Amino acid sequence: MISNQILQDTIDGIKAISRVDLCVMDMEGKPLASTMLEVSEYDKVVLAFVDSPAESQVLQGCQFFKVYDDNQLEYVILAKGENDDVYMIGKLATFQIQNLLVAYKERFDKDNFIKNLLLDNLLLVDIYNRAKKLHIDTDVRRVVYIIETKAEKDNNVLETVRSLFSSKTKDFITAVDEKNIILVKEVKQTETYEDMEKTAKVIVDMLNSEAMTQVRVAYGTIVNEIKEVSRSYKEAKMALDVGKIFYEDRNIIAHGNLGIGRLIYQLPIPLCKMFIKEIFDSRTPDEFDEETLTTINKFFENSLNVSETSRQLYIHRNTLVYRLDKLQKTTNLDLRVFEDAITFKIALMVVKYMKYMKSLEY
């Protein structure tokens, strides 16, 4: 359905050119858009016109026209005046709104198709048949971006993304849930993943400056056929989750750059619990006090360098060594030894993953 604002903009434009007042009404005589000051006097006339077999009619100083959508009456248009010029303007307005109905219906059909494509709700034969009917290319390179907003139903973000890519008619913007906006972007043969990263940065910067919204953007791998678009979407979705668990400081996450987080994300929870129990027995890393956790994280940030870590923590080197010795007694892991440090780092990530999966249960 065309929004009332679009209808109003359309007849405002026609009036600005023709100087003929117009009004668009529904079948119950309710005005949806109008350039006239008073239209309530025509409501009963509209009801009579709707029931009549006539396609156009002159009543009470106005010319009335019917607009159909698939042979079903959708709107009634009033053009103020009775001469031939007004009749012509009324017919032009009818033609314009009729075309808008077709365009918006096609846009709705495309949006519906893309949603079902992303969610794997279509058979292979249906994908190609519907793509052909909707004039969507099936054998071009595409990549899927997921733009996650903090607020649900953030229309500002959706409109900003649409304005950014609206001129590119082969790109599709849709939403499959309340918080995520999906961009299915066509990729030129010369474009690489560096270009995909640049596009993601443009989206983040644009939304930060224009929509005043902090977002997280994830994207999948480039696919070559329309049937593979759902795979790129699943990859982007996985990247978004992995980023939220392990890389909280990043606002752009690529499926091709997930590191060890990719492996941990695919581990079954029972195996994770077994691993944590094996390493820490009855304790878990998140039970350590804030001072110990800060020391551990800073030690990892500085690539196990004792001198640099103690300098950044503003403590004496011996104090840091004492803390590491204390941790070793508790866990039997010496973070100064590379193998133990790797084990501890993975354990921290596994605990983060387990917490995230538990939060999804509530």
URSUL-V267156 format. One record per backbone hydrogen bond with DSSP energy under -0.5 kcal/mol. CO is the residue of the C=O (numbers start at 0). NH is the residue of the N-H. If there is no record, write none. Layout:
CO;NH + CO;NH
//
This chain:
2;6 + 3;7 + 4;8 + 5;9 + 6;10 + 7;11 + 8;12 + 9;13 + 10;14 + 11;15 + 12;16 + 13;17 + 14;18 + 20;79 + 21;34 + 22;24 + 22;77 + 23;31 + 23;32 + 24;75 + 25;28 + 29;25 + 32;23 + 38;41 + 39;42 + 41;45 + 42;46 + 43;47 + 44;48 + 45;49 + 46;50 + 47;51 + 48;51 + 54;65 + 56;58 + 56;63 + 58;61 + 60;80 + 61;58 + 62;78 + 63;56 + 64;76 + 66;73 + 66;74 + 68;71 + 71;68 + 74;66 + 75;24 + 76;64 + 77;22 + 78;62 + 82;86 + 83;87 + 84;88 + 85;89 + 86;90 + 87;91 + 88;92 + 89;93 + 90;94 + 91;95 + 92;96 + 93;97 + 94;98 + 95;99 + 96;100 + 97;101 + 98;102 + 99;103 + 100;104 + 101;105 + 102;106 + 103;107 + 104;108 + 105;109 + 106;110 + 107;111 + 108;112 + 109;113 + 110;114 + 111;115 + 112;116 + 113;117 + 114;118 + 115;120 + 116;119 + 122;126 + 123;127 + 124;128 + 125;129 + 126;130 + 127;131 + 128;132 + 129;133 + 130;135 + 131;134 + 134;136 + 137;225 + 140;186 + 141;222 + 142;184 + 143;219 + 144;182 + 145;147 + 145;217 + 146;148 + 146;180 + 147;215 + 150;153 + 152;154 + 153;157 + 154;158 + 155;159 + 156;160 + 157;161 + 158;162 + 159;163 + 160;164 + 161;165 + 164;167 + 166;168 + 167;170 + 171;183 + 173;181 + 177;152 + 178;148 + 179;175 + 179;176 + 180;146 + 181;173 + 181;183 + 182;144 + 182;184 + 183;171 + 184;142 + 187;190 + 191;195 + 192;196 + 193;197 + 194;198 + 195;199 + 196;200 + 197;201 + 198;202 + 199;203 + 200;204 + 201;205 + 202;206 + 203;207 + 204;208 + 205;209 + 205;210 + 206;212 + 212;214 + 213;149 + 215;147 + 216;252 + 217;145 + 218;254 + 222;141 + 224;227 + 225;228 + 227;230 + 227;231 + 228;232 + 229;233 + 230;234 + 231;235 + 232;236 + 233;237 + 234;238 + 235;239 + 236;240 + 237;241 + 238;242 + 239;243 + 240;244 + 241;245 + 241;246 + 242;246 + 246;249 + 250;216 + 252;218 + 253;256 + 254;257 + 257;260 + 258;261 + 258;262 + 259;263 + 260;264 + 261;265 + 262;265 + 263;266 + 267;270 + 267;271 + 268;272 + 269;273 + 270;274 + 271;275 + 272;276 + 273;277 + 274;278 + 275;279 + 276;280 + 279;282 + 283;286 + 284;287 + 288;292 + 289;293 + 290;294 + 291;295 + 292;296 + 293;297 + 294;298 + 295;299 + 296;300 + 297;301 + 298;303 + 299;302 + 301;304 + 303;305 + 304;308 + 305;309 + 306;310 + 307;311 + 308;312 + 309;313 + 309;314 + 310;313 + 315;318 + 315;319 + 316;320 + 317;321 + 318;322 + 319;323 + 320;324 + 321;325 + 322;326 + 323;327 + 324;328 + 325;329 + 326;330 + 327;331 + 332;334 + 333;336 + 335;337 + 336;340 + 337;341 + 338;342 + 339;343 + 340;344 + 341;345 + 342;346 + 343;347 + 344;348 + 345;349 + 346;350 + 347;351 + 348;352 + 349;353 + 350;354 + 351;355 + 352;356 + 353;357 + 354;358 + 355;359 + 357;360 + 358;361
//
